[in-house]
Amino acid sequence: MGKTRVLSSTTVNAIIFQNTPPDRIYLTTFTVKAAKQLKDELQTILGRVTNITGTPFYISRMYVGMVHTLCKNIIGD
């Protein structure tokens, strides 16, 4: 299992089974490509869960991006 898949399955588990609000989750990667793959995978999985359960899961307020960008945002540069 790849790193992106592990991050996405762990995140989905936290959102669905542990009721973690998506806006409390920060997912970081080291490349733009990996961040896009992670976000796409989360949207796909959570979209399927929404279709099955009828409960929408919004990840628009979740941070999914590069660790460097997150640090820059925290520092406020």
C-alpha positions, 0 to 999 in steps of 0.5 A: 500500500502506498503512502497516499493510500495510507493517508487517505484511508486513515483520514477517511477512517477518522472522518467517518468512524471517529467523527473527526471534523474535516476542518480539524485535519491537516494533510501534508505531502512534499509534492504538488502531485501527491497533494492533488492525488490525495485530495482526488482520492479523498473526494472519490472515497467520501463521494462513494460513502455519501452515495451509500449513506446519504450523509455528505462529507465536505473536505473543502475546509480541510488542508491538503497540500505541501508541508512547505505551504502549511508552514508558510501559512502558519508563520504568516509570510 
